[in-house]
Amino acid sequence: MTATYNEPALSFDELTLHLIASGVIKLYEKVKDGAAPTLPYPKELQRGLDRLVLSCLRQAENPPQGVPDLLAWCQKPLSNWPIKLSEDADTANKLLDDQIPTGICDEWAIASGDVEAEAIQKQLLLNVMQVCKSDDAPDAYVAFRRLLISQPVLTEFELLQHCLNDSLQILEAQIKTAYELVPESCAVNGQLHCCSNCGNIMLRTVKGDLICAEDRCRTQGFKVGRQVSQKEGVLWLKRGPRRFVAAPGRAELRLADKLEELELEVKLWPNFDSYDLRIVFPDGDAWAIDVKDWKDPFLLARKVKQQEPPIPSDPPWTQAYFVFPDDRKQQRSDYKRAFCNHTRLPKQIKAKFEKELIKDVKRKLEDPSSRS
C-alpha cells in the first residue's frame, strides 16, 4: 500500500498538548514497574510544560509549578486548562486516570508525527508483512493479527505453543517481539489478574485497587476475569501493539462475525491491511470497511486526513466506509458529525456506526439496486 501523508499544522495550544501527552506516556513507560519518577524527565514533557507556562502567563493564570504539578493537572479535564482547542475536540476527558494514561492521552500523543509506541507498532507490522509476502503467506498475517487481538496476555508456555502453530511458525520472532513481561507491580500475592471484558492485565492503582489497563473498560465497568500465577512467566502486549492493533481489532473481529452471519464473503485485512474488512455481495459488489476506534472524533479526523487516499482502492471496491463502534455514539451523540466536519470525505466513502453499517448491508441484500 502506497500512501501520501499530509501533516496538518498544529496550533500553539494543540502542539503544547501533543508534547505533554507524549511526555506523559514516555514517563509512564519509564516508571510502570513501580519506580518513582526521576530526573531527567522526558524532553517532550519539559517542552510542553514550558509552553503551557507561557500560555498561563499570557492569560494571567497560575501556571503549574514544575512537572509534578503538571502531572496533577493531567488528572483534571482538559476543559479546565487555559488552552484553546477546536470546539469539536474532546475536552471533557483528562490525560491521566489515577496516574495511568487515558485514551485521549494516547490520541493527543499521536496528533503529530510518530511517537515511539506507534513507530514500534508500525515497524513490527511492516516486518510481519515482509515475512508473509516473501513466503506468500497472507493467512499468516491474518493469524498474527488475530493472535494479538484475542490474546493480549500469554504465559511463556502459551506463547511457545502459538509459535509452534503451523500458521504462525514463520512469525515466531515477531510474536516474541510483540510481547513483554508484565510489570511486577501488577501482581497481588503472586497472582496477575485479567479483565473479563478485554483480556488485558489489571493494573494496581496507588491505593492498591485493581483497574483495567484499557481506558474503555475503566469507563464502562469491568470485572476481574482470568487469574495467572506470576511464576508462569506472564507476558502482555507492548504498548504499541496493545493500543494500535489489539484495541481497535476487537471491533474489527466483532464486525467480521456479524457480517459472516449474513452469509457474506468477508476478508480481514486484505492485501496485507489495505483496509480492515472487504465484503463481497452475491451480485459481485465489494465494500471496503476501515474500522476506527478513537475517543476523540476531532483527533481521528486529523489522523485520517494525513493519508491519501483515505481508503486505498486495492483490492477494488464499489463502496467504502469508515465505521465506529456503537459505544462511541453513546459516549458522544455528535461523534459522527464532528468526524465528518473535519474530514470532508468523498461521496463514495461514508461514515457509519456498526449498527448503521449492518442496516446498509441488509438493505443491499434485500434490494441489490438500493443505494445507502
C-alpha positions, -999 to 999 in steps of 0.1 A, spaced: 0 0 0 14 34 -10 1 63 10 9 100 9 9 118 43 -1 154 47 6 165 82 -20 191 94 -4 220 112 -10 221 149 -19 254 166 2 266 195 -20 250 222 -25 218 202 12 213 199 16 220 237 -10 193 245 7 169 220 41 174 237 26 169 272 7 138 262 38 123 245 59 131 276 33 116 300 33 83 281 71 82 280 72 89 317 46 62 324 66 36 304 97 46 324 80 41 358 54 13 351 74 -12 372 66 8 403 97 30 404 93 67 413 98 93 386 134 105 384 152 132 366 157 138 337 120 139 328 112 132 291 121 162 270 87 164 255 71 168 289 95 196 298 89 214 265 52 210 269 54 224 304 74 254 292 48 262 265 19 258 290 35 281 315 38 307 287 1 303 279 -8 307 315 12 339 319 -3 354 288 -38 348 303 -28 358 338 -35 323 351 -14 305 377 9 280 358 19 245 371 49 247 393 71 221 377 65 186 363 49 171 395 23 199 395 18 194 357 10 157 363 -16 168 388 -31 190 361 -32 159 338 -57 143 362 -82 171 355 -105 176 324 -89 195 296 -117 220 298 -101 232 330 -68 241 312 -62 276 299 -57 264 263 -78 269 232 -88 238 212 -113 232 184 -150 232 196 -152 196 183 -122 184 204 -130 162 234 -122 184 264 -144 166 290 -117 139 295 -82 140 311 -48 127 302 -42 106 333 -66 83 352 -51 75 386 -16 80 370 -25 58 340 -25 74 306 -60 76 291 -72 70 255 -73 108 250 -37 110 261 -27 84 235 -46 102 208 -30 136 215 4 119 216 0 108 180 -17 140 168 16 150 151 42 126 137 51 93 152 55 87 189 77 59 200 49 34 207 32 40 173 65 38 154 74 5 171 40 -9 162 43 2 125 78 -13 123 65 -46 138 37 -49 113 59 -39 84 83 -67 94 54 -91 96 42 -81 62 76 -85 46 80 -120 60 45 -131 50 48 -116 15 82 -132 9 67 -165 20 34 -159 1 15 -164 33 -13 -139 37 -31 -163 61 -1 -160 85 -5 -122 86 -42 -126 95 -34 -152 121 -8 -129 136 -33 -100 139 -59 -124 154 -35 -136 180 -26 -101 192 -63 -91 193 -76 -122 211 -46 -130 233 -33 -97 248 -19 -118 278 0 -151 274 21 -173 297 55 -182 283 43 -217 277 12 -204 258 34 -182 237 56 -212 228 25 -231 217 14 -203 194 48 -201 179 46 -238 170 13 -234 153 16 -242 116 1 -208 105 24 -188 128 58 -206 127 73 -182 102 65 -153 126 80 -167 158 105 -138 162 78 -112 155 54 -128 181 81 -127 207 89 -91 198 52 -81 203 51 -92 240 69 -83 271 69 -94 308 41 -80 328 54 -54 354 59 -69 388 39 -40 403 7 -55 388 9 -87 409 -12 -93 440 1 -120 463 19 -136 433 -12 -135 411 -19 -115 380 -55 -106 371 -70 -101 337 -101 -80 327 -131 -102 318 -141 -77 291 -109 -72 270 -85 -98 285 -59 -72 294 -39 -71 326 -54 -54 356 -32 -26 369 -29 -16 405 -37 20 415 -17 40 441 -43 28 466 -38 -8 457 -71 -13 438 -72 -32 405 -83 -14 374 -82 -25 337 -54 -12 316 -80 -5 289 -95 30 291 -128 19 277 -133 -7 304 -125 18 331 -153 40 318 -179 13 311 -172 -10 340 -152 -42 343 -148 -74 363 -118 -95 372 -115 -125 350 -87 -149 344 -60 -152 371 -25 -164 364 4 -171 387 33 -148 383 55 -179 384 43 -189 349 61 -160 333 32 -138 322 36 -117 291 14 -90 277 14 -69 245 37 -40 244 21 -6 244 22 0 206 5 -33 195 -18 -31 225 -30 4 216 -29 3 178 -36 -33 169 -55 -51 198 -78 -23 209 -93 -14 175 -90 -51 165 -117 -62 189 -142 -41 169 -129 -54 136 -134 -91 146 -168 -83 161 -179 -67 129 -165 -95 108 -185 -121 128 -217 -101 123 -212 -99 86 -203 -136 82 -236 -143 100 -253 -126 70 -236 -152 48 -214 -127 31 -178 -133 18 -157 -115 44 -119 -110 42 -99 -95 70 -71 -71 63 -70 -77 25 -38 -71 6 -19 -70 38 -40 -44 55 -50 -20 27 -81 -17 49 -97 -38 76 -125 -57 60 -136 -64 24 -171 -78 19 -184 -92 -13 -222 -94 -21 -239 -120 -42 -241 -95 -71 -203 -91 -71 -203 -56 -54 -175 -52 -29 -174 -29 1 -143 -17 19 -145 -11 56 -120 7 78 -128 4 115 -118 34 135 -120 33 173 -109 66 187 -124 85 216 -120 120 201 -135 123 166 -117 156 160 -83 139 165 -94 109 145 -103 132 116 -69 148 117 -53 114 115 -75 103 86 -65 135 67 -29 125 69 -34 97 44 -42 100 7 -63 82 -4 -84 79 28 -91 42 19 -69 25 -7 -86 11 -38 -65 -21 -39 -83 -45 -36 -110 -27 -55 -144 -17 -40 -176 -1 -51 -185 15 -17 -163 23 13 -170 30 49 -153 44 80 -170 25 108 -171 34 145 -180 11 174 -216 18 186 -205 28 221 -187 59 207 -221 73 199 -233 66 234 -203 85 248 -208 114 224 -240 119 204 -224 142 178 -194 119 172 -201 113 135 -209 149 128 -176 161 144 -156 135 124 -172 144 91 -170 181 98 -132 178 98 -126 152 71 -148 162 41 -149 126 28 -155 120 -9 -191 109 -17 -181 72 -23 -168 70 13 -194 71 41 -190 73 79 -213 50 100 -216 33 133 -216 -5 135 -254 -9 136 -259 16 108 -235 -3 86 -253 -36 93 -286 -19 83 -270 -7 50 -257 -43 43 -292 -58 50 -308 -32 28 -284 -41 0 -290 -78 4 -328 -72 2 -325 -49 -28 -292 -51 -47 -301 -19 -66 -305 2 -34 -280 30 -25 -270 36 11 
